[in-house]
């Protein structure tokens, strides 16, 4: 299907908290008259104009009015652009018709989804249509799950080069992180919990690490639900809140890459809390934390600019082959993970698809399986991420 469209990228949800940050990044990084023709989309022309002026974005950036409640409006929106970048969540409430329209129109799509039950539903409903139309639909292009999905991909490429084979066991461990939640993330979390409470089958999807691998089930995976002591890392590890979605995406990447990491690949994801009694105490406190469930932030609210600018993250990936050889790598980001860095990650994911039409064929992908090293290069050059082999 031809993709000679009016726009290269349309940011849908441009007036929301994260959408504004994405537009600010695209304006600063790519301007108005460069080779990335982008536009801002939302429900209200007046609000789009106000946000464009407030963000200091030139009047030359086009505005597109679209409403997720109108299928005709969404159809017109997705048919106007080569890549649709959407921050309009929770996706299980507002995203289904958008994915359907993109799959039917052959429009590439990126989002920030951390809602695996909905993703499972979309893969079943629209995967074949996307393959037929050529639409490359890529979920989870923010902090969940780009640093983790691409971190494992990066580690595996290094392992094949240095060790001669991929590693069959990888531990993802957050070594350090400074950042806060936004109202949008909390809304997605609460919508997922509410949906699972109504439908026990959704709970089964949330608990299954292979929920997104379309019939493939690999070896038993570590649950990651209780504090453990990692002997090889010399530290206690606590449950990590994003592991539920990240692990599913990483197993899907392996599946879509033809099991490049191996059929017996094992992955878990936790947060390092340090050695000794202090490390154990912190790990237990993290395991009992209920701040996401108790937080009353609303969509459109989030960290201040100072909080975003002073945020960071550092994730270790420790891999071991079946023969016992080991290798480690890290992914680091220079901004608040959920918003300062996420806005850059999703923007570069959209640009990567736009500039690399050969990167993947039509279908529903993960960041690593669709863009791999191409996206790693863009993130390192433009978005403040660092990928490094440590040993």
MIZALO-798927 format. One record per residue (C-alpha): x, y, z. Coordinates in steps of 0.25 Angstrom, whole numbers, padded with zeros to 4 digits, always signed. Example, Ala and Ser with C-alpha at 12.3 -4.5 7.8 and 13.67 -1.06 7.14 Angstrom:
BEGIN
+0049-0018+0031/+0055-0004+0029/
***
This chain:
BEGIN
+0000+0000+0000/+0005+0014-0004/+0009+0023+0008/+0010+0036+0001/+0003+0043+0012/+0001+0058+0016/+0009+0056+0028/+0021+0048+0033/+0017+0047+0047/+0005+0052+0055/+0005+0053+0070/-0009+0049+0075/-0011+0054+0089/-0002+0066+0086/-0009+0074+0097/-0007+0064+0108/+0004+0063+0118/+0013+0054+0110/+0008+0058+0097/+0013+0072+0100/+0027+0067+0103/+0027+0059+0090/+0024+0071+0082/+0034+0080+0089/+0045+0069+0086/+0041+0068+0071/+0041+0083+0070/+0055+0084+0077/+0061+0072+0070/+0055+0073+0056/+0048+0087+0055/+0038+0091+0045/+0044+0091+0031/+0053+0079+0032/+0052+0065+0026/+0042+0060+0037/+0028+0067+0034/+0020+0065+0047/+0007+0070+0052/-0001+0071+0065/-0014+0065+0067/-0025+0065+0078/-0040+0067+0080/-0040+0082+0081/-0035+0092+0070/-0034+0103+0081/-0027+0095+0091/-0017+0090+0080/-0014+0105+0077/-0013+0109+0091/-0003+0098+0094/+0005+0100+0081/+0007+0115+0086/+0010+0111+0100/+0021+0102+0096/+0027+0112+0087/+0025+0103+0075/+0024+0110+0061/+0011+0113+0055/+0016+0105+0043/+0014+0092+0050/+0000+0087+0045/-0012+0084+0055/-0021+0072+0052/-0034+0071+0060/-0038+0056+0063/-0047+0050+0073/-0045+0035+0078/-0060+0034+0080/-0062+0036+0064/-0058+0025+0055/-0059+0034+0043/-0050+0044+0050/-0040+0034+0054/-0040+0028+0040/-0037+0042+0034/-0026+0044+0044/-0018+0031+0041/-0020+0032+0026/-0013+0046+0026/+0000+0041+0032/+0011+0031+0030/+0013+0029+0045/+0003+0031+0056/+0009+0034+0070/-0001+0033+0080/-0001+0036+0095/-0016+0035+0097/-0018+0025+0108/-0022+0017+0115/-0021+0010+0102/-0031-0001+0106/-0041+0010+0107/-0037+0019+0095/-0027+0012+0087/-0035+0000+0080/-0041+0007+0069/-0028+0014+0066/-0020+0001+0065/-0031-0004+0056/-0031+0008+0047/-0016+0008+0046/-0016-0007+0042/-0026-0005+0032/-0020+0007+0025/-0005+0002+0025/-0001+0013+0035/+0011+0011+0044/+0007+0013+0059/+0015+0015+0072/+0010+0016+0086/+0014+0016+0101/+0005+0004+0104/+0008-0004+0117/-0005-0011+0117/-0002-0026+0113/-0016-0031+0113/-0020-0021+0103/-0008-0023+0095/-0011-0038+0095/-0025-0035+0090/-0020-0025+0079/-0010-0036+0074/-0021-0046+0072/-0031-0036+0066/-0022-0028+0056/-0009-0035+0054/-0013-0042+0041/-0019-0029+0036/-0006-0021+0039/+0002-0032+0032/-0007-0031+0019/-0007-0015+0019/+0008-0013+0023/+0005-0006+0035/+0016-0007+0045/+0009-0006+0059/+0019-0005+0070/+0014-0004+0085/+0022+0000+0097/+0031+0010+0092/+0034+0018+0105/+0041+0014+0118/+0033+0001+0117/+0039-0005+0109/+0050+0001+0101/+0062+0001+0111/+0059-0013+0115/+0055-0019+0101/+0066-0012+0094/+0076-0015+0106/+0074-0030+0105/+0075-0029+0089/+0088-0021+0091/+0093-0031+0101/+0090-0043+0092/+0097-0037+0080/+0109-0034+0089/+0109-0048+0094/+0108-0054+0080/+0120-0046+0076/+0129-0048+0089/+0124-0062+0093/+0120-0068+0080/+0105-0071+0085/+0094-0064+0091/+0092-0064+0106/+0081-0073+0111/+0079-0066+0124/+0078-0051+0126/+0075-0044+0139/+0070-0030+0137/+0073-0021+0149/+0070-0007+0151/+0082-0001+0158/+0078+0013+0160/+0066+0021+0156/+0060+0035+0160/+0046+0038+0154/+0032+0040+0158/+0018+0035+0152/+0009+0043+0144/-0006+0042+0144/-0007+0035+0131/+0002+0024+0136/-0007+0022+0148/-0019+0022+0140/-0014+0011+0131/-0010+0003+0143/-0024+0005+0150/-0031+0002+0137/-0024-0011+0136/-0026-0015+0150/-0041-0012+0149/-0042-0020+0136/-0035-0032+0142/-0044-0032+0154/-0056-0033+0145/-0050-0044+0136/-0042-0055+0142/-0036-0058+0128/-0029-0045+0128/-0023-0048+0141/-0017-0061+0134/-0011-0052+0123/-0005-0043+0133/+0002-0054+0140/+0007-0062+0128/+0021-0057+0123/+0018-0063+0109/+0004-0056+0108/+0009-0049+0095/+0016-0060+0088/+0004-0066+0081/+0004-0080+0085/+0019-0082+0089/+0022-0086+0103/+0036-0086+0107/+0043-0091+0120/+0038-0087+0134/+0041-0073+0137/+0045-0067+0151/+0033-0060+0157/+0040-0048+0162/+0029-0045+0172/+0038-0046+0185/+0051-0041+0190/+0063-0050+0186/+0078-0050+0188/+0086-0050+0175/+0099-0057+0179/+0105-0054+0166/+0102-0039+0167/+0105-0038+0182/+0092-0031+0185/+0078-0033+0189/+0067-0031+0178/+0053-0026+0180/+0041-0027+0171/+0041-0016+0160/+0027-0010+0156/+0029-0010+0141/+0034-0025+0140/+0020-0030+0137/+0020-0023+0124/+0035-0023+0120/+0036-0038+0122/+0025-0041+0112/+0031-0031+0102/+0044-0037+0103/+0039-0051+0101/+0031-0046+0089/+0043-0040+0083/+0050-0054+0084/+0038-0060+0078/+0038-0050+0066/+0053-0051+0064/+0051-0066+0061/+0056-0069+0076/+0069-0062+0073/+0071-0063+0089/+0068-0078+0089/+0056-0087+0091/+0060-0088+0106/+0062-0073+0109/+0060-0069+0123/+0058-0055+0127/+0054-0047+0140/+0054-0033+0144/+0056-0027+0158/+0062-0015+0165/+0075-0016+0172/+0075-0011+0187/+0089-0014+0192/+0096-0025+0200/+0094-0029+0215/+0083-0026+0225/+0081-0012+0219/+0079-0017+0205/+0069-0028+0210/+0061-0017+0218/+0060-0008+0206/+0056-0020+0197/+0045-0024+0207/+0040-0009+0207/+0039-0009+0192/+0032-0022+0192/+0021-0016+0201/+0020-0002+0194/+0006+0001+0189/+0008+0015+0184/+0003+0013+0170/-0010+0008+0175/-0012+0019+0186/-0007+0030+0177/-0018+0040+0173/-0011+0047+0162/-0021+0050+0150/-0017+0049+0135/-0011+0061+0130/-0003+0062+0143/+0012+0058+0145/+0026+0062+0149/+0031+0077+0148/+0041+0081+0138/+0052+0081+0149/+0048+0067+0153/+0049+0062+0139/+0062+0069+0136/+0069+0063+0149/+0063+0049+0147/+0071+0037+0142/+0072+0022+0141/+0083+0011+0140/+0079-0003+0137/+0088-0015+0137/+0087-0027+0128/+0095-0039+0133/+0095-0051+0124/+0100-0065+0125/+0101-0076+0114/+0097-0091+0116/+0112-0093+0117/+0114-0083+0128/+0120-0072+0121/+0116-0058+0125/+0114-0044+0120/+0108-0031+0125/+0103-0019+0119/+0096-0006+0123/+0086+0004+0118/+0085+0018+0124/+0076+0030+0122/+0079+0044+0125/+0065+0049+0129/+0053+0045+0137/+0050+0031+0132/+0035+0032+0130/+0034+0045+0124/+0046+0053+0121/+0053+0041+0114/+0040+0034+0110/+0036+0046+0101/+0049+0045+0094/+0048+0030+0092/+0035+0029+0086/+0038+0041+0077/+0051+0034+0072/+0043+0021+0070/+0033+0028+0061/+0045+0035+0053/+0052+0022+0052/+0040+0015+0045/+0038+0028+0036/+0053+0028+0032/+0054+0013+0031/+0042+0007+0023/+0050-0006+0021/+0052-0008+0036/+0041-0018+0037/+0029-0023+0029/+0014-0021+0033/+0010-0027+0046/+0010-0024+0061/+0024-0023+0067/+0032-0019+0079/+0043-0008+0078/+0054-0018+0078/+0048-0028+0067/+0044-0016+0058/+0056-0006+0059/+0067-0013+0067/+0081-0006+0065/+0074+0005+0056/+0067+0010+0068/+0078+0008+0078/+0087+0017+0069/+0076+0028+0069/+0074+0027+0084/+0089+0028+0086/+0091+0040+0076/+0079+0048+0080/+0071+0044+0092/+0081+0043+0103/+0082+0028+0105/+0095+0020+0106/+0097+0005+0103/+0110-0001+0108/+0116-0015+0109/+0122-0015+0123/+0129-0029+0123/
***
